[in-house]
Amino acid sequence: MSQVYDNTSISQLKGADRVRLRPGVIFGSDDLRGCQQSFFEILSNSIDEAREGHGHEITVTRFPDHSIEVIDRGRGIPLDFNPLEKRFNWELVYCELYAGGKYKTNLGENYEYSLGLNGLGAAATQYASAWFDVEVRRDGYLYELHFEKGENVGGLKKTEIKTSATGTMQRWMPDRDVFTDIAIPAEYFHTTLKQQAVVNKGVRFRFIDELEGTRTDFCYPDGILGMIQEENVDGLTDAMFFGGEGVGRDRDDRQDYTVKCEVAFAFNNLKRDIRYYHNSSWLEYGGSPDRAIRSAFVSAFDNFLKNEGKYRANEGKINFGDIEESLLLMTSSFSTVTSYENQTKRSINNRFIQRFMTDLVRTKLDIWFIEKREEGLRAADQVLLNRRSREKAEKTRLAVKRDLMQQIDVSNRVKMFVDCRTQDVNQRELYIVEGNSALGSVKMARDAEFQAIIPVRGKILNCLKADYSAIFKNDIIMDLIKILGCGVDIPKKYSKDVPAFDIERLRYRRVIICTDADVDGFQIRTLILAMFYRLTPELIRQNKIFIAESPLFEISHRKKKIESTYFAYSDQEKNDLLDKLTEGHVHVQRSKGLGENEPGMMWNTTMNPETRRLVAVIPEDEETMRSTFDLLLGDDIPGRRRCIEKTGHLYMEMLDVG
């Protein structure tokens, strides 16, 4: 019965719960990536101070317990009483999600360009911590704060000190109750601090790793140009750098804001790397800068290639993929107004930033082609080579695709086929089951992540006696070949429309034949094996084919109102179980067909890798394999008669039951 939904049903998260119960909203996720973002929020505030010229060194320490410390030499966060807000600033900074000193960047107050702009970072990270300590030195005082799980303990402690040094120390423990993982790896700190040193030239970032006992400094006096020069080993061109500044607006009815942009690039055949930063934050998804770079580079290169007569007759225009194949590029932009995709700052969508950067880059590239003509020609020739190589590879790919049989999503082309989710061939399994009724049980029982199913309807064509034209007209067999994806291993003259065998194209780690444990099931199993032997014998040689053993007997045992079920796969197993079940009531029955089994039973007896029994189809020598198939399904009729006379009595019970 549904609960009452009325005016009392609406509630509001308050205080620390706004972050602790919904960390993904603030940090993008509640896993390690979200924990890393919470660190970056604190680091961002120190970077803003350093970029404004207040302290040129930031120290980050990782401790063995995975707590983190960030120390800067900035002005120190104001924490004392705020007469305008009539509250203490420490409450605004560490307990309010939309409060801070960076909301008036476009008016030139406090920070011209800010990375920590949204006013969420310090408070959100504090709320998401098991404990959070703050020490601020400013105005001749030491200010201290201590928080536990989002709650302040002890208020603000203020002590007079005799030093002119200023700065902020923040140390905290990410809370395991908020994040699923807090063990931020050293690699993340190294990568992040190196990136920030590159886009904040002259600022030194020091990483002290108490966990591994190391200390590393990052500093790039030449900023992004220094980074491109470092990466451009044996480059096609030297590293190029330019920048610019502009004022504009995103829409006519919006206010003007300022944009600064720096671009560094080089062309290199050994390495490619494109990165965009805005207000020091890496734009993983790009946004406006990415669109600007793509448009400007394609336009400038296309114009140069046309003017130089580099295009062949009827050759189409290049695209950015041809350029980026050999491009090292970094952009670092700053703006007083920024429209971020979200709090994690992985993309921006400012229209003016895009227009400004497009015009700037296009103009500077045109000048580069004139002033550095030889380098421009080398880069342009390489772009055309990339383009022609791509087209040739695409033609080859299409040719291969035409040669492959129906190389599309077979799940949409083969009736009753049920695919699995994973595309990892080392995990995938294909169950070939007997009939559509079995399909239902197996489908409900399987692990859909890695187990696919295809039913065969009745007894398939005997591939040992049929000619190839009849085989390739058989829908069931052709469906199986399509699903396997590896083609057939027969003379080419018989398989013009079917791809040649290539085991690398096999879409499954195992192919499992699953039929009823009766005479009909055994015959269907043998016919399927004959198909593999005739069309894809290498699958047998490579041990890719298996048989799922189905239990012969289901044994129910009831003792003291407790009922248990056992399964026996042979008469011997049945007898051994009966010898053990001497007390209570025992009922023995032949197992039902696959289509009548409960999903739970199917999973435990036939499909669970931990409990199922698979018989690997392992070939003997080629002659023995050939003669065995000939005996069972081929033209050796006298031999088959002798085999039936010798062993037929073993299957009489199955015939009676069937």
LOVEXMAR-8289 format. One line per field, with one value per residue (C-alpha): x negated, y negated, z negated; residue in three letters. Coordinates in steps of 0.25 Angstrom, whole numbers, padded with zeros to 4 digits. Layout:
# LOVEXMAR-8289
px <- c(X,...)
py <- c(Y,...)
pz <- c(Z,...)
rest <- c(ALA,...)
# end
This chain:
# LOVEXMAR-8289
px <- c(0000,-0006,-0009,-0001,-0006,-0002,-0007,-0015,-0022,-0032,-0045,-0058,-0072,-0079,-0093,-0104,-0093,-0092,-0106,-0107,-0095,-0096,-0111,-0109,-0102,-0114,-0126,-0121,-0121,-0122,-0134,-0149,-0147,-0137,-0147,-0158,-0149,-0147,-0162,-0163,-0152,-0162,-0174,-0166,-0165,-0180,-0183,-0174,-0182,-0195,-0190,-0186,-0201,-0199,-0209,-0216,-0217,-0206,-0209,-0201,-0203,-0197,-0198,-0198,-0184,-0180,-0177,-0181,-0187,-0188,-0197,-0198,-0205,-0194,-0187,-0179,-0164,-0157,-0150,-0146,-0133,-0126,-0119,-0112,-0106,-0106,-0112,-0126,-0133,-0137,-0122,-0120,-0133,-0132,-0117,-0109,-0109,-0108,-0117,-0131,-0139,-0138,-0124,-0129,-0140,-0134,-0135,-0150,-0148,-0157,-0160,-0160,-0160,-0155,-0156,-0148,-0136,-0124,-0125,-0123,-0137,-0142,-0128,-0125,-0139,-0137,-0124,-0129,-0140,-0141,-0149,-0154,-0164,-0168,-0179,-0180,-0190,-0187,-0185,-0195,-0186,-0186,-0171,-0168,-0155,-0152,-0140,-0135,-0126,-0121,-0119,-0128,-0134,-0139,-0136,-0147,-0160,-0168,-0182,-0191,-0205,-0217,-0219,-0216,-0215,-0201,-0194,-0185,-0186,-0175,-0176,-0165,-0161,-0151,-0139,-0137,-0123,-0122,-0131,-0133,-0148,-0157,-0171,-0175,-0187,-0200,-0198,-0186,-0194,-0206,-0197,-0188,-0200,-0208,-0196,-0194,-0208,-0207,-0195,-0200,-0214,-0223,-0215,-0223,-0215,-0221,-0216,-0220,-0216,-0217,-0211,-0223,-0233,-0235,-0236,-0233,-0233,-0226,-0229,-0228,-0233,-0229,-0215,-0208,-0220,-0229,-0220,-0219,-0234,-0236,-0226,-0231,-0243,-0247,-0235,-0231,-0231,-0236,-0226,-0218,-0212,-0202,-0192,-0181,-0171,-0157,-0144,-0130,-0117,-0110,-0097,-0093,-0085,-0097,-0108,-0122,-0133,-0148,-0155,-0170,-0175,-0189,-0191,-0203,-0204,-0214,-0213,-0219,-0218,-0222,-0212,-0198,-0192,-0181,-0177,-0169,-0169,-0160,-0163,-0173,-0163,-0165,-0153,-0152,-0140,-0145,-0133,-0135,-0150,-0150,-0139,-0148,-0161,-0154,-0147,-0160,-0170,-0161,-0158,-0173,-0179,-0168,-0171,-0186,-0185,-0176,-0185,-0197,-0190,-0192,-0178,-0177,-0166,-0153,-0159,-0150,-0153,-0161,-0155,-0160,-0163,-0173,-0180,-0179,-0186,-0199,-0196,-0201,-0193,-0190,-0181,-0179,-0168,-0163,-0150,-0143,-0130,-0129,-0118,-0122,-0115,-0114,-0122,-0133,-0137,-0139,-0133,-0129,-0119,-0122,-0118,-0127,-0139,-0137,-0136,-0148,-0157,-0153,-0156,-0169,-0174,-0170,-0177,-0190,-0190,-0189,-0201,-0209,-0207,-0213,-0225,-0228,-0225,-0234,-0229,-0214,-0217,-0222,-0210,-0201,-0207,-0206,-0191,-0188,-0196,-0188,-0175,-0179,-0184,-0170,-0163,-0171,-0169,-0154,-0153,-0160,-0151,-0139,-0145,-0147,-0133,-0127,-0135,-0130,-0117,-0106,-0116,-0105,-0098,-0094,-0084,-0075,-0076,-0075,-0062,-0061,-0076,-0079,-0092,-0100,-0104,-0119,-0127,-0140,-0142,-0150,-0137,-0126,-0119,-0109,-0099,-0093,-0080,-0070,-0057,-0049,-0044,-0058,-0061,-0051,-0057,-0071,-0069,-0063,-0074,-0086,-0096,-0092,-0106,-0114,-0104,-0097,-0087,-0082,-0072,-0072,-0058,-0058,-0069,-0077,-0083,-0093,-0105,-0113,-0103,-0098,-0105,-0110,-0099,-0088,-0096,-0097,-0082,-0079,-0074,-0078,-0092,-0094,-0089,-0099,-0110,-0106,-0106,-0120,-0125,-0138,-0134,-0135,-0147,-0144,-0149,-0146,-0139,-0128,-0127,-0127,-0117,-0122,-0135,-0147,-0150,-0158,-0158,-0162,-0147,-0141,-0132,-0132,-0141,-0133,-0122,-0113,-0104,-0092,-0082,-0072,-0078,-0070,-0072,-0067,-0076,-0088,-0085,-0083,-0096,-0103,-0097,-0102,-0116,-0116,-0113,-0125,-0134,-0129,-0130,-0139,-0147,-0158,-0148,-0149,-0164,-0165,-0156,-0145,-0134,-0127,-0115,-0107,-0103,-0089,-0085,-0079,-0072,-0065,-0065,-0056,-0060,-0050,-0055,-0049,-0041,-0053,-0053,-0066,-0068,-0080,-0084,-0091,-0097,-0099,-0093,-0106,-0104,-0089,-0093,-0103,-0094,-0083,-0093,-0095,-0081,-0077,-0067,-0055,-0046,-0054,-0047,-0055,-0050,-0056,-0060,-0050,-0054,-0061,-0049,-0041,-0052,-0052,-0062,-0068,-0071,-0076,-0086,-0091,-0092,-0095,-0100,-0107,-0122,-0124,-0115,-0112,-0118,-0124,-0130,-0141,-0140,-0155,-0159,-0167,-0175,-0169,-0166,-0159,-0151,-0147,-0143,-0135,-0127,-0125,-0121,-0110,-0105,-0112,-0112,-0117,-0104,-0109,-0118,-0106,-0098,-0109,-0110,-0095,-0095,-0106,-0102,-0087,-0082,-0089,-0078,-0066,-0061,-0062,-0054,-0043,-0043,-0043)
py <- c(0000,-0014,-0024,-0037,-0048,-0062,-0075,-0069,-0060,-0071,-0073,-0080,-0076,-0085,-0088,-0077,-0068,-0076,-0071,-0058,-0051,-0056,-0057,-0054,-0067,-0075,-0067,-0060,-0046,-0039,-0031,-0034,-0044,-0052,-0051,-0056,-0068,-0071,-0073,-0081,-0091,-0094,-0095,-0105,-0115,-0115,-0116,-0128,-0135,-0132,-0136,-0150,-0151,-0147,-0136,-0129,-0115,-0105,-0092,-0079,-0068,-0054,-0047,-0031,-0032,-0038,-0052,-0064,-0077,-0090,-0101,-0115,-0128,-0137,-0148,-0138,-0135,-0146,-0138,-0149,-0156,-0162,-0175,-0175,-0161,-0162,-0148,-0142,-0140,-0126,-0122,-0128,-0121,-0108,-0106,-0113,-0107,-0120,-0130,-0135,-0146,-0143,-0147,-0161,-0157,-0165,-0178,-0176,-0173,-0163,-0154,-0158,-0143,-0132,-0117,-0115,-0123,-0116,-0118,-0104,-0098,-0101,-0098,-0086,-0079,-0083,-0076,-0064,-0062,-0053,-0065,-0078,-0087,-0102,-0111,-0125,-0135,-0150,-0163,-0159,-0148,-0132,-0128,-0113,-0105,-0090,-0083,-0069,-0063,-0077,-0082,-0093,-0089,-0100,-0112,-0121,-0122,-0135,-0137,-0149,-0145,-0153,-0151,-0158,-0145,-0142,-0130,-0118,-0104,-0094,-0079,-0069,-0055,-0051,-0044,-0029,-0031,-0041,-0035,-0021,-0022,-0033,-0027,-0037,-0032,-0040,-0040,-0049,-0059,-0059,-0061,-0072,-0080,-0079,-0084,-0095,-0099,-0099,-0109,-0117,-0121,-0124,-0118,-0107,-0095,-0085,-0071,-0064,-0050,-0045,-0032,-0028,-0038,-0046,-0061,-0067,-0081,-0086,-0100,-0105,-0119,-0119,-0113,-0106,-0109,-0102,-0090,-0089,-0090,-0079,-0070,-0074,-0064,-0063,-0071,-0075,-0089,-0098,-0101,-0114,-0123,-0135,-0141,-0152,-0159,-0164,-0170,-0165,-0159,-0146,-0152,-0166,-0168,-0163,-0170,-0171,-0163,-0161,-0149,-0146,-0135,-0128,-0117,-0109,-0098,-0090,-0078,-0065,-0051,-0044,-0050,-0056,-0064,-0074,-0081,-0093,-0100,-0112,-0120,-0109,-0097,-0086,-0086,-0071,-0072,-0085,-0093,-0107,-0106,-0093,-0098,-0110,-0102,-0093,-0104,-0112,-0102,-0095,-0109,-0113,-0100,-0099,-0113,-0110,-0097,-0104,-0115,-0106,-0097,-0085,-0078,-0068,-0069,-0065,-0064,-0068,-0078,-0073,-0072,-0074,-0059,-0060,-0072,-0067,-0054,-0061,-0073,-0077,-0088,-0095,-0107,-0115,-0125,-0133,-0141,-0150,-0143,-0128,-0119,-0105,-0093,-0089,-0090,-0081,-0091,-0081,-0089,-0104,-0109,-0124,-0129,-0141,-0133,-0124,-0135,-0143,-0130,-0126,-0140,-0141,-0127,-0128,-0142,-0137,-0124,-0132,-0140,-0128,-0122,-0135,-0137,-0122,-0117,-0105,-0100,-0103,-0095,-0083,-0083,-0085,-0073,-0064,-0068,-0064,-0051,-0048,-0051,-0042,-0031,-0032,-0031,-0019,-0012,-0015,-0009,0004,0004,0004,0015,0024,0021,0025,0037,0041,0047,0037,0030,0023,0025,0039,0038,0030,0040,0054,0058,0062,0059,0052,0045,0042,0028,0029,0028,0034,0047,0053,0053,0056,0069,0074,0085,0093,0098,0108,0101,0089,0094,0096,0082,0077,0084,0082,0067,0065,0073,0068,0056,0046,0039,0050,0061,0061,0071,0076,0087,0098,0102,0117,0126,0118,0122,0133,0125,0138,0143,0129,0122,0108,0101,0108,0104,0089,0089,0095,0083,0089,0092,0079,0072,0079,0076,0061,0061,0068,0057,0065,0070,0084,0093,0099,0097,0083,0088,0093,0080,0068,0061,0066,0060,0069,0075,0066,0070,0056,0051,0062,0054,0063,0070,0082,0088,0097,0108,0109,0120,0129,0142,0151,0158,0146,0137,0146,0146,0131,0129,0139,0131,0118,0124,0129,0115,0110,0122,0119,0104,0099,0111,0101,0098,0112,0112,0099,0105,0095,0104,0110,0118,0114,0127,0127,0135,0149,0149,0140,0145,0139,0142,0139,0140,0134,0124,0120,0122,0123,0125,0132,0135,0147,0147,0162,0175,0176,0162,0165,0178,0171,0161,0171,0178,0166,0162,0173,0166,0158,0159,0159,0157,0160,0155,0153,0138,0131,0125,0111,0104,0109,0106,0094,0083,0086,0100,0096,0086,0096,0108,0103,0089,0084,0085,0089,0101,0105,0117,0114,0125,0120,0125,0129,0136,0148,0150,0145,0159,0163,0151,0153,0168,0165,0154,0164,0175,0166,0158,0162,0173,0184,0191,0205,0199,0191,0204,0211,0199,0199,0214,0213,0201,0198,0205,0194,0184,0192,0185,0172,0177,0182,0169,0160)
pz <- c(0000,0004,-0007,-0008,0000,-0005,-0010,-0021,-0010,-0006,-0013,-0012,-0015,-0024,-0029,-0026,-0021,-0008,-0005,-0013,-0007,0007,0010,0024,0027,0022,0025,0038,0031,0017,0021,0022,0033,0024,0013,0022,0026,0011,0010,0023,0017,0005,0014,0024,0013,0010,0025,0026,0015,0022,0036,0030,0025,0011,0008,0019,0012,0009,0001,0001,-0008,-0008,-0021,-0023,-0028,-0015,-0022,-0013,-0017,-0008,-0012,-0005,-0007,-0003,-0011,-0020,-0019,-0027,-0038,-0048,-0050,-0037,-0041,-0027,-0028,-0044,-0045,-0046,-0033,-0037,-0037,-0023,-0018,-0024,-0027,-0016,-0002,0006,-0001,0001,0006,0021,0026,0030,0040,0051,0042,0039,0025,0018,0029,0044,0049,0040,0040,0028,0032,0028,0013,0010,0009,-0005,-0012,-0003,-0006,-0021,-0021,-0014,-0024,-0037,-0043,-0037,-0043,-0039,-0043,-0038,-0040,-0037,-0044,-0055,-0060,-0058,-0056,-0058,-0055,-0057,-0051,-0052,-0042,-0038,-0052,-0058,-0071,-0081,-0072,-0067,-0075,-0073,-0078,-0076,-0070,-0067,-0052,-0039,-0032,-0026,-0020,-0022,-0026,-0024,-0028,-0027,-0026,-0015,-0021,-0018,-0021,-0010,0001,0004,0006,0000,0003,0014,0021,0022,0037,0036,0027,0037,0049,0043,0037,0050,0058,0048,0049,0064,0065,0053,0057,0046,0035,0028,0024,0014,0011,-0001,-0002,-0016,-0011,-0002,-0008,0004,0008,0021,0027,0039,0045,0060,0061,0076,0073,0085,0094,0085,0085,0100,0102,0092,0099,0113,0115,0129,0134,0148,0143,0132,0121,0124,0113,0114,0106,0105,0097,0100,0095,0099,0095,0097,0101,0104,0091,0082,0076,0082,0077,0079,0085,0086,0094,0096,0107,0109,0120,0128,0138,0135,0141,0128,0119,0118,0107,0106,0093,0089,0076,0071,0059,0056,0056,0067,0076,0078,0087,0093,0097,0103,0104,0111,0121,0124,0126,0136,0144,0145,0148,0159,0165,0165,0170,0181,0186,0186,0193,0204,0206,0207,0217,0208,0210,0221,0231,0225,0211,0200,0189,0177,0163,0149,0147,0158,0150,0136,0141,0140,0131,0117,0112,0099,0096,0083,0083,0071,0071,0060,0063,0066,0069,0064,0067,0053,0039,0044,0055,0066,0077,0080,0090,0091,0105,0105,0100,0112,0122,0116,0116,0130,0136,0128,0132,0147,0148,0141,0149,0162,0157,0154,0168,0173,0163,0161,0176,0176,0162,0167,0180,0172,0163,0175,0182,0170,0168,0183,0180,0168,0176,0187,0178,0171,0184,0188,0175,0176,0189,0184,0172,0181,0190,0179,0174,0187,0187,0173,0172,0167,0158,0151,0138,0140,0128,0138,0149,0143,0137,0123,0120,0107,0106,0093,0088,0088,0100,0094,0102,0091,0082,0092,0093,0103,0099,0111,0105,0109,0114,0110,0097,0092,0096,0086,0074,0078,0081,0067,0060,0068,0063,0074,0072,0080,0084,0098,0103,0116,0117,0128,0133,0133,0140,0149,0163,0163,0168,0171,0182,0187,0198,0196,0203,0194,0182,0186,0188,0174,0166,0152,0157,0163,0151,0142,0152,0152,0136,0135,0144,0148,0162,0168,0171,0184,0199,0204,0216,0207,0198,0207,0199,0185,0179,0178,0164,0154,0139,0135,0139,0130,0121,0109,0100,0099,0108,0099,0104,0095,0098,0090,0084,0093,0106,0115,0107,0109,0124,0125,0118,0128,0140,0134,0132,0146,0151,0144,0149,0163,0164,0152,0148,0142,0131,0127,0128,0120,0109,0110,0110,0097,0093,0081,0074,0069,0057,0059,0046,0036,0022,0011,-0003,-0015,-0029,-0041,-0033,-0026,-0011,-0002,0013,0019,0033,0039,0053,0054,0048,0039,0033,0031,0023,0015,0011,0007,-0001,-0009,-0011,-0020,-0029,-0025,-0012,0001,0014,0027,0041,0055,0057,0066,0079,0079,0083,0070,0060,0050,0053,0039,0043,0057,0051,0040,0049,0063,0063,0050,0053,0038,0038,0053,0060,0074,0082,0091,0105,0108,0121,0122,0135,0148,0153,0140,0140,0154,0153,0140,0147,0159,0150,0143,0154,0167,0177,0168,0167,0163,0152,0147,0146,0139,0129,0126,0124,0114,0106,0109,0097,0089,0094,0093,0081,0087,0099,0089,0082,0095)
rest <- c(MET,SER,GLN,VAL,TYR,ASP,ASN,THR,SER,ILE,SER,GLN,LEU,LYS,GLY,ALA,ASP,ARG,VAL,ARG,LEU,ARG,PRO,GLY,VAL,ILE,PHE,GLY,SER,ASP,ASP,LEU,ARG,GLY,CYS,GLN,GLN,SER,PHE,PHE,GLU,ILE,LEU,SER,ASN,SER,ILE,ASP,GLU,ALA,ARG,GLU,GLY,HIS,GLY,HIS,GLU,ILE,THR,VAL,THR,ARG,PHE,PRO,ASP,HIS,SER,ILE,GLU,VAL,ILE,ASP,ARG,GLY,ARG,GLY,ILE,PRO,LEU,ASP,PHE,ASN,PRO,LEU,GLU,LYS,ARG,PHE,ASN,TRP,GLU,LEU,VAL,TYR,CYS,GLU,LEU,TYR,ALA,GLY,GLY,LYS,TYR,LYS,THR,ASN,LEU,GLY,GLU,ASN,TYR,GLU,TYR,SER,LEU,GLY,LEU,ASN,GLY,LEU,GLY,ALA,ALA,ALA,THR,GLN,TYR,ALA,SER,ALA,TRP,PHE,ASP,VAL,GLU,VAL,ARG,ARG,ASP,GLY,TYR,LEU,TYR,GLU,LEU,HIS,PHE,GLU,LYS,GLY,GLU,ASN,VAL,GLY,GLY,LEU,LYS,LYS,THR,GLU,ILE,LYS,THR,SER,ALA,THR,GLY,THR,MET,GLN,ARG,TRP,MET,PRO,ASP,ARG,ASP,VAL,PHE,THR,ASP,ILE,ALA,ILE,PRO,ALA,GLU,TYR,PHE,HIS,THR,THR,LEU,LYS,GLN,GLN,ALA,VAL,VAL,ASN,LYS,GLY,VAL,ARG,PHE,ARG,PHE,ILE,ASP,GLU,LEU,GLU,GLY,THR,ARG,THR,ASP,PHE,CYS,TYR,PRO,ASP,GLY,ILE,LEU,GLY,MET,ILE,GLN,GLU,GLU,ASN,VAL,ASP,GLY,LEU,THR,ASP,ALA,MET,PHE,PHE,GLY,GLY,GLU,GLY,VAL,GLY,ARG,ASP,ARG,ASP,ASP,ARG,GLN,ASP,TYR,THR,VAL,LYS,CYS,GLU,VAL,ALA,PHE,ALA,PHE,ASN,ASN,LEU,LYS,ARG,ASP,ILE,ARG,TYR,TYR,HIS,ASN,SER,SER,TRP,LEU,GLU,TYR,GLY,GLY,SER,PRO,ASP,ARG,ALA,ILE,ARG,SER,ALA,PHE,VAL,SER,ALA,PHE,ASP,ASN,PHE,LEU,LYS,ASN,GLU,GLY,LYS,TYR,ARG,ALA,ASN,GLU,GLY,LYS,ILE,ASN,PHE,GLY,ASP,ILE,GLU,GLU,SER,LEU,LEU,LEU,MET,THR,SER,SER,PHE,SER,THR,VAL,THR,SER,TYR,GLU,ASN,GLN,THR,LYS,ARG,SER,ILE,ASN,ASN,ARG,PHE,ILE,GLN,ARG,PHE,MET,THR,ASP,LEU,VAL,ARG,THR,LYS,LEU,ASP,ILE,TRP,PHE,ILE,GLU,LYS,ARG,GLU,GLU,GLY,LEU,ARG,ALA,ALA,ASP,GLN,VAL,LEU,LEU,ASN,ARG,ARG,SER,ARG,GLU,LYS,ALA,GLU,LYS,THR,ARG,LEU,ALA,VAL,LYS,ARG,ASP,LEU,MET,GLN,GLN,ILE,ASP,VAL,SER,ASN,ARG,VAL,LYS,MET,PHE,VAL,ASP,CYS,ARG,THR,GLN,ASP,VAL,ASN,GLN,ARG,GLU,LEU,TYR,ILE,VAL,GLU,GLY,ASN,SER,ALA,LEU,GLY,SER,VAL,LYS,MET,ALA,ARG,ASP,ALA,GLU,PHE,GLN,ALA,ILE,ILE,PRO,VAL,ARG,GLY,LYS,ILE,LEU,ASN,CYS,LEU,LYS,ALA,ASP,TYR,SER,ALA,ILE,PHE,LYS,ASN,ASP,ILE,ILE,MET,ASP,LEU,ILE,LYS,ILE,LEU,GLY,CYS,GLY,VAL,ASP,ILE,PRO,LYS,LYS,TYR,SER,LYS,ASP,VAL,PRO,ALA,PHE,ASP,ILE,GLU,ARG,LEU,ARG,TYR,ARG,ARG,VAL,ILE,ILE,CYS,THR,ASP,ALA,ASP,VAL,ASP,GLY,PHE,GLN,ILE,ARG,THR,LEU,ILE,LEU,ALA,MET,PHE,TYR,ARG,LEU,THR,PRO,GLU,LEU,ILE,ARG,GLN,ASN,LYS,ILE,PHE,ILE,ALA,GLU,SER,PRO,LEU,PHE,GLU,ILE,SER,HIS,ARG,LYS,LYS,LYS,ILE,GLU,SER,THR,TYR,PHE,ALA,TYR,SER,ASP,GLN,GLU,LYS,ASN,ASP,LEU,LEU,ASP,LYS,LEU,THR,GLU,GLY,HIS,VAL,HIS,VAL,GLN,ARG,SER,LYS,GLY,LEU,GLY,GLU,ASN,GLU,PRO,GLY,MET,MET,TRP,ASN,THR,THR,MET,ASN,PRO,GLU,THR,ARG,ARG,LEU,VAL,ALA,VAL,ILE,PRO,GLU,ASP,GLU,GLU,THR,MET,ARG,SER,THR,PHE,ASP,LEU,LEU,LEU,GLY,ASP,ASP,ILE,PRO,GLY,ARG,ARG,ARG,CYS,ILE,GLU,LYS,THR,GLY,HIS,LEU,TYR,MET,GLU,MET,LEU,ASP,VAL,GLY)
# end
